[in-house]
């Protein structure tokens, strides 16, 4: 198997690709087309680092939870082909409007349920229409269970009624991702844990286990700090007091789980 990225190893000391498993990002990048208006988005630095490390020119990045287009805009900036899917039509329309036409790279965004056979077939058709057979990197940033409701669609993972239903639905997405990903290439899941009914629920580890059950091999667990979280913004003092008065710690991290297919 050949190189999976375009990093110039003769200049490795100058590389801006992060290699540690702890990512401290103090502020989200708001440059270019990025806009932090959407509650479910994640910081652009995450897909940027993943795309630089795990893809090269002419590769395809697939995002099955498109959201407000964070990964799409990074793929565009880095000149990678891109396919994105989201179940919320407004987000698909928003991203599609902001992407530019390029003759050297293709960008496709479609509406639908990423766990469905129909969407898998549509993505496959888009790949074939662009003379590709598979994607080389899949990035998944799913809802953190039902903490935030993104739509009224019953197939939206944020409407899962319980943890087991969420994992069942997410596992279907993972199955599609596996079938659309080139053997020997990479899947990244960006996910955090949740706190429910006075109990810490390790959602990230449940998702990790679901990916392993689909045959993905775990390569790395990156821990990323959560700085300026919208739900806790300007309320650090309140959350510190609550933690001191109770038996739990305040969420300050999430995971970037890196898997290899095959």
Secondary structure, DSSP 4 states (H G I P E B T S, - for coil): ---SS---GGGGGG-----SSEE---S----TT--TTSTT---HHHHHHHHHHH--TT-EEEESS-TTSHHHHHHHHTT-EEEEEES-HHHHHHHHHHPPP-SSS-EEEEES-TTSHHHHHHHHHHHHHTT-SSEEEEEE----TTSS---S-TTSGGG-SSHHHHHHHHHHHHHHHHHHEEEEEEEEEEE--EEETTEEE-HHHHHHHHHHHTTEEEEEEEEEE--S-GGGTT-HHHHHHHHHHSS-PPP-EEEEEEEEE-
